[in-house]
Amino acid sequence: MKKITGFLRLEIEAGKANPSPPVGPALGLRGINIMNFCKEFNARSKSIKDGTIVPTLITIYEDKSISFVIKSPSSSYHVKKNLNLTKGAKTPGKQTLGSIDLKSVYEIAKSKQKDLSHLSVQSVARSILGSLQSTGVSLGQN
């Protein structure tokens, strides 16, 4: 069994990992082969829609080898994509950028449940409802 020396969490655009920031500096400082990671990440994230930013958890081992897991995009990413927003509200709670219906919240919850398999869809949906407020989106009746 290899000894783990650290973990690294990066948000990378699917299919577009390259040696430039944030990937290159983060891996280079730890002595990891950047190009091997980029090739493998791009191959494994090929099935994910281009432009989607995915959280990636990288495990670094003592012999400078790595393994990584590609997670599903964040709840706020899904909400902003659903409403065609580029940013969240500057003053959440005071500024509302739009509203999203409960059906869409449950669709997002189902896609997020892959990473949160120990939680029910209802629990994940409640978590997303909390994210709505911090993004500046209200729950509507669309």
C-alpha positions in Angstrom: 0.0 0.0 0.0 1.4 3.4 -1.0 1.8 6.1 1.6 -0.3 9.2 1.0 1.5 12.4 1.4 -1.3 14.9 0.6 -4.5 15.8 -1.1 -5.2 18.6 -3.6 -8.5 19.9 -4.7 -8.7 21.8 -8.0 -11.6 23.0 -10.1 -10.7 22.3 -13.7 -12.7 22.8 -17.0 -13.6 19.4 -18.3 -11.4 18.2 -21.2 -9.2 21.3 -21.0 -6.5 20.6 -18.3 -3.1 22.1 -19.3 0.1 23.0 -17.6 -0.9 26.6 -17.1 -2.5 27.8 -13.8 -4.2 26.4 -11.7 -3.0 22.9 -12.7 0.7 23.4 -13.5 1.8 25.3 -10.4 -0.2 23.2 -8.0 1.2 19.9 -9.3 4.7 21.2 -10.1 5.3 22.4 -6.5 4.7 18.8 -5.4 7.0 17.2 -8.0 4.1 15.6 -10.0 4.3 14.9 -13.7 2.0 17.6 -15.0 1.6 16.4 -18.6 0.6 12.8 -17.5 -2.1 14.3 -15.2 -3.4 16.6 -18.0 -3.6 13.7 -20.5 -5.3 11.4 -18.1 -7.7 14.1 -16.8 -8.7 15.1 -20.4 -9.3 11.5 -21.4 -11.4 10.8 -18.3 -13.4 14.0 -18.6 -14.1 13.7 -22.3 -17.7 12.5 -21.6 -18.5 15.7 -19.6 -19.9 18.6 -21.5 -17.2 21.1 -22.6 -17.0 24.3 -20.5 -18.2 22.5 -17.4 -15.9 23.2 -14.4 -15.5 20.0 -12.3 -14.1 19.7 -8.8 -11.2 17.2 -8.9 -9.7 15.6 -5.7 -6.1 14.5 -6.3 -4.4 12.1 -3.9 -0.6 12.4 -3.9 1.6 9.5 -2.9 5.1 9.3 -1.4 6.6 8.0 -4.7 5.2 11.2 -6.5 2.4 9.2 -8.2 -1.2 10.3 -8.0 -4.8 9.2 -8.3 -7.7 11.5 -8.8 -11.5 11.5 -8.6 -13.6 13.8 -10.8 -16.7 15.0 -8.9 -19.9 16.5 -10.2 -20.1 20.3 -10.6 -21.1 22.4 -7.6 -24.7 23.3 -6.9 -24.1 26.9 -7.6 -22.7 26.0 -11.0 -25.9 24.1 -11.8 -28.1 26.9 -10.6 -26.2 29.6 -12.5 -26.3 27.4 -15.7 -30.0 26.8 -15.3 -30.7 30.6 -15.2 -27.9 31.5 -17.7 -26.0 33.6 -15.1 -22.3 34.2 -15.2 -22.0 35.4 -11.6 -24.0 35.2 -8.4 -25.5 38.3 -6.7 -23.1 40.9 -5.3 -25.3 41.4 -2.3 -27.1 38.1 -1.7 -30.3 38.4 0.4 -30.9 42.0 -0.9 -30.4 41.4 -4.7 -32.3 38.7 -6.5 -31.1 37.6 -10.0 -33.9 35.2 -10.8 -36.0 32.3 -9.6 -35.8 28.6 -10.1 -38.6 26.1 -9.7 -38.7 23.1 -7.3 -38.5 20.6 -10.2 -35.2 22.1 -11.3 -33.9 21.9 -7.7 -34.7 18.2 -7.6 -33.0 17.6 -11.0 -29.9 19.3 -9.6 -30.1 17.2 -6.4 -30.3 14.0 -8.4 -27.1 14.8 -10.3 -25.3 15.9 -7.1 -26.4 12.7 -5.2 -23.8 10.7 -7.1 -21.1 12.4 -4.9 -23.3 12.4 -1.8 -24.7 8.9 -2.0 -25.1 8.7 1.8 -27.7 11.4 1.7 -31.3 11.3 0.4 -32.3 13.3 -2.6 -34.5 15.4 -0.2 -31.5 16.2 2.0 -29.4 17.2 -1.1 -32.3 19.4 -2.3 -32.5 21.2 1.0 -28.8 21.9 0.8 -29.3 23.3 -2.7 -32.1 25.5 -1.4 -29.5 27.0 1.0 -27.2 27.6 -1.9 -29.9 29.5 -3.8 -30.0 32.2 -1.2 -26.2 32.7 -1.2 -26.3 32.9 -5.0 -29.1 35.5 -5.1 -31.7 33.2 -6.5 -35.2 32.7 -5.1 -37.5 29.7 -5.3 -40.2 30.4 -7.7 -43.3 28.8 -9.1 -42.1 28.6 -12.7 
